[in-house]
């Protein structure tokens, strides 16, 4: 069996064991026995129990992220998105009943890597649901006076209580049958009150608010890895950056993993997104605010990048923007842009190359 296949088998075995085995009894010896390998063979794939539990959490995060991505691409309105996300979460827990055991066992634990990863998993769920509540306020589906973060936390709490009760009752009733009931009860508190005017939240959904298209675009890098390492989710910070930037701006998001739900949400909100893995622990997502993805010219030999840029910007009308990724800092390009009455910004990042933003002032 290939090493990658064995690692997948080990992670699936641990998830299965967690369903019925107390965490304190989950030793590497127990895991090796369940997999059918020796303890030294197990350590060839995972150096200790902590690494194994982190792999389990990573797998859960990837699956939930894939579900969220599918939800964002399939549904447009906030309430159908929330309903689909709740159903996907309950179905995932039903398939993997060991995940709640891991979560509840580490509640309030110290700042070790496993606890931090679990906190981030919860923070990611809260941030995504909070963003959908925020979207629903813009659509008039939810009361404008509720706090999106608190509303998301209330829904997660209701889901966790349902899952805990399901575990204590021996997992007899399918969780999928309880999802609609939980959401319906939560929705009662989130809906606009009878007789209260429906007030949309300005700017709650990118693409539905007016952008300052005459303002100078910005070129900004946000590194969210420190927040993720602390178990926090950077979604609110990124949302603010997206909403504050004028149309045609470029935001570079640096993350320790591919932010799949965020990318899907941004793409469905009218932004152009290109993401790539520069190293095994580093993802760069290049986002154009309400615009197409930037041109990737990094594989071209000189002078073709310069020629391609000049050709692309030759027809820029006042207020229009253009972005590109270049293999190196362009020494000859700035004078050519200035001669044509164009403004530009450069951001030199060794891992990504050089990000170029060009625009013709309005």
Secondary structure, DSSP 8 states (H G I E B T S, - for coil): --HHHHHHHHHHHHHHHHTTS-GGG--HHHHHHHHTS-HHHHHTT-SSHHHHHHHHHHHHHHHHHHHHHHHHHH--SHHHHHHHHHHHHHHHHHH-THHHHHHHHTTT--S-HHHHHHHHHHHHHHHHHHHHHHHHHHHTSS-TTS-HHHHHHHHHHHHHHHHHHHHHTTS-S-GGGTHHHHHHHHHHHHS--TT------TT-STTSS---TTS---EEEEE-HHHHHTT---HHHHHHHHHHS-TT-EEEEEESS--HHHHHHHHTTT-EEEEEEEETTEEEEEEETTS---EE-TT--TTHHHHHHHHHHTT--TT-EEEEEESS--TTHHHHHHHTT-EEEEEEETTTEEEEEEE---
